[in-house]
Amino acid sequence: EKEHTCECCKKKERSEKERKDMINRLSRIEGQIRGIRSMVENGATVPTQVAAANAALNRFNKGLLAQHIRTCVADGIRNGEDDKVDELVTMLQKLMK
């Protein structure tokens, strides 16, 4: 079966504020991951920190998904592109593995 790809999301136009907010959130997540690596190197147990990093990535993903639904999916459905629903289902399946 051919994998569905959302053409409109390959290069997403974002406002400067949206882009900065995303970069800031990713930088915080990156810092969490570096902190976890350092703790592991020093022999610490890190389940709480890993759970926090996972939660941060999930929040980031939820924001991306919400934006995708509000823009690409909604516009596609309004334009009669029923395959947008299939693309959304495929995306959700990937995110929920």
C-alpha positions in Angstrom: 0.0 0.0 0.0 1.3 3.5 -0.9 2.1 5.7 2.0 0.0 8.9 2.2 2.0 12.1 2.3 0.6 15.5 3.0 2.0 17.6 0.2 1.0 20.9 1.9 3.0 20.1 5.0 6.3 19.2 3.3 7.2 23.0 3.4 5.0 24.7 6.0 4.6 28.4 6.0 4.7 29.6 9.7 4.6 33.0 11.3 7.8 34.2 12.8 6.3 33.9 16.3 5.1 30.4 15.7 8.5 29.3 14.3 10.3 30.9 17.4 7.9 29.2 19.8 8.5 25.9 18.2 12.3 26.3 18.2 12.2 27.4 21.9 10.1 24.3 22.8 12.5 22.1 20.9 15.5 23.7 22.6 14.0 23.0 26.0 13.3 19.4 25.0 16.9 19.1 23.7 18.2 20.4 27.0 16.1 17.8 28.9 17.6 15.1 26.7 21.2 16.4 27.3 20.4 16.4 31.0 19.2 12.8 30.9 22.3 11.7 29.0 24.5 13.4 31.6 22.6 11.8 34.5 23.0 8.3 32.8 26.7 9.0 32.4 26.9 9.7 36.1 25.0 6.5 37.0 21.7 8.1 38.0 18.3 6.6 37.5 16.2 8.7 35.2 12.7 7.4 34.8 11.0 10.6 35.9 13.2 12.7 33.6 12.5 10.4 30.7 8.8 10.6 31.4 9.0 14.4 31.4 10.9 14.5 28.1 8.3 12.1 26.5 5.5 14.3 27.8 7.2 17.4 26.3 7.6 15.7 22.9 3.9 14.6 23.1 2.8 18.1 23.7 4.9 19.3 20.8 3.4 16.6 18.6 -0.2 17.6 19.7 0.5 21.1 18.7 1.7 20.1 15.2 -1.2 17.8 14.8 -3.7 20.4 15.8 -2.2 22.9 13.4 -2.3 20.3 10.6 -6.0 19.5 11.2 -6.9 23.2 11.3 -5.1 24.0 8.1 -4.3 21.1 5.6 -7.0 18.7 6.7 -9.8 21.3 7.0 -8.9 23.0 3.8 -8.7 19.7 1.9 -12.1 18.5 3.2 -13.6 21.9 2.2 -12.1 21.4 -1.2 -13.6 17.9 -1.6 -10.2 16.1 -1.0 -11.5 13.2 0.9 -8.0 11.6 0.9 -7.1 14.2 3.6 -9.0 12.1 6.1 -7.0 9.0 5.1 -3.8 11.1 5.5 -4.9 12.2 9.0 -5.6 8.6 10.0 -2.2 7.5 8.7 -0.5 10.3 10.6 -2.3 9.4 13.8 -1.3 5.8 13.4 2.3 6.8 13.1 2.1 9.1 16.2 0.5 6.5 18.3 3.0 3.6 17.8 
